[in-house]
């Protein structure tokens, strides 16, 4: 993943949108960038409180919404009733498979999806600003015996 990493890059990304780079915003982005998984708001809050007891849950929700809106974070629906977040990586887009039984998340890249998006843009005169593709099903461990790879939706 190639997210915004340096303090200067983060400051530029936030300030270029007319916003202030607060310690809470810096903390939330650091948590997302250093995470190996997909964190929901409560997990971000827990990690933030470990480092700064003054951070409130409302600040976490507002910051995640802001980062999503300005492209510093991505929100994914991974088969639960709430979103999961990760630092945005526009250079290396990836997609997700979520097991509906055990919750395992498998990330994958798909050059075919990106080629399709580019082709659609060229043919239809569109500009794609976000691509989202999530699969749900059963991982190899949870897949019912004797079933095929994919069912028709």
C-alpha positions in Angstrom: 0.0 0.0 0.0 1.3 3.5 -0.9 -0.8 5.8 1.4 0.1 9.3 2.3 3.0 8.7 4.7 5.1 11.8 5.5 3.8 14.5 7.8 4.4 17.0 5.0 2.3 15.0 2.5 -0.5 14.7 5.1 -0.4 18.4 5.9 -0.5 19.2 2.2 -3.4 16.8 1.5 -5.4 18.3 4.4 -4.5 22.0 4.0 -5.0 22.0 0.2 -8.6 21.4 1.0 -8.7 24.4 3.3 -8.7 22.3 6.5 -6.5 22.2 9.6 -4.2 19.4 10.4 -5.1 18.7 14.0 -3.3 16.2 16.2 -6.5 14.0 16.2 -6.5 13.9 12.4 -2.9 13.0 12.3 -3.4 10.3 14.9 -6.3 8.7 13.0 -4.4 8.6 9.7 -1.4 7.1 11.4 -3.6 4.4 12.9 -5.1 3.6 9.5 -1.8 3.6 7.8 -0.2 1.3 10.4 -3.0 -1.1 10.6 -2.7 -4.5 8.9 -6.5 -5.0 8.8 -9.7 -3.1 8.1 -10.7 -1.2 11.2 -14.2 -0.1 12.1 -14.7 3.2 14.0 -14.7 1.5 17.4 -11.4 -0.2 16.7 -9.9 3.2 15.5 -11.3 4.8 18.7 -9.7 2.1 20.9 -6.3 2.5 19.3 -6.6 6.3 19.5 -7.4 6.2 23.2 -4.3 4.1 23.8 -2.3 7.0 22.5 -4.4 10.0 23.5 -7.0 9.7 26.3 -8.5 13.1 25.2 -9.8 11.7 21.9 -13.6 11.2 21.8 -15.6 8.8 19.7 -17.4 11.6 17.9 -14.0 13.0 16.8 -13.2 9.6 15.3 -16.5 9.4 13.4 -16.1 12.9 12.0 -12.5 12.4 11.1 -13.2 9.1 9.3 -16.0 10.7 7.4 -13.8 13.7 6.5 -10.9 11.4 5.3 -13.3 9.4 3.3 -14.8 12.5 1.6 -11.3 13.9 0.8 -9.9 10.6 -0.4 -7.4 9.9 2.4 -9.4 6.8 3.6 -11.6 4.2 2.1 -14.7 2.6 3.7 -15.7 -0.9 2.8 -18.8 -2.9 3.6 -17.3 -6.3 4.5 -20.5 -8.1 5.3 -21.3 -6.4 8.6 -23.8 -3.7 9.5 -21.0 -1.1 9.7 -18.1 0.2 7.6 -14.5 -0.8 7.9 -11.8 1.7 7.0 -8.3 1.7 5.6 -5.9 4.3 4.4 -6.6 5.1 0.7 -4.1 3.8 -1.9 -4.9 5.3 -5.3 -1.7 3.9 -6.8 -2.5 0.3 -6.0 -6.2 -0.3 -5.9 -7.4 -3.5 -4.5 -10.7 -5.3 -3.8 -12.1 -7.5 -1.1 -13.7 -10.9 -0.5 -15.5 -11.4 2.8 -16.5 -14.9 4.1 -20.0 -14.7 5.4 -19.4 -17.5 7.8 -16.1 -16.8 9.5 -15.5 -13.2 8.5 -12.1 -13.8 6.8 -11.1 -11.0 4.5 -9.1 -11.7 1.3 -7.7 -8.7 -0.5 -6.9 -9.0 -4.2 -5.8 -6.8 -7.1 -7.6 -7.0 -10.5 -6.0 -5.3 -13.5 -9.1 -6.4 -15.4 -11.3 -4.2 -13.3 -9.1 -1.2 -13.8 -8.9 -1.8 -17.6 -12.7 -2.0 -17.7 -13.0 1.3 -15.8 -10.5 3.0 -18.2 -12.3 1.5 -21.3 -15.7 2.7 -20.0 -14.3 6.2 -19.4 -12.8 6.4 -22.9 -16.0 5.0 -24.7 -18.5 6.9 -22.7 -16.6 10.1 -21.9 -16.8 9.5 -18.1 -14.4 10.2 -15.3 -14.3 7.5 -12.6 -13.2 8.8 -9.2 -13.9 5.7 -7.1 -14.0 2.0 -7.9 -15.6 -0.4 -5.4 -15.8 -4.1 -5.8 -16.6 -6.4 -2.9 -17.4 -10.1 -3.0 -19.1 -12.1 -0.3 -19.3 -15.8 0.0 -17.5 -18.7 1.7 -13.8 -19.0 2.0 -12.2 -22.4 1.2 -12.4 -23.5 4.8 -16.1 -22.6 5.2 -17.4 -23.5 1.7 -20.1 -26.2 1.9 -18.9 -29.5 0.4 -20.0 -30.2 -3.2 -20.8 -26.6 -4.0 -19.4 -24.7 -7.0 -17.2 -21.6 -7.0 -20.0 -19.1 -7.7 -23.7 -19.0 -7.6 -25.8 -16.7 -9.8 -27.0 -13.8 -7.7 
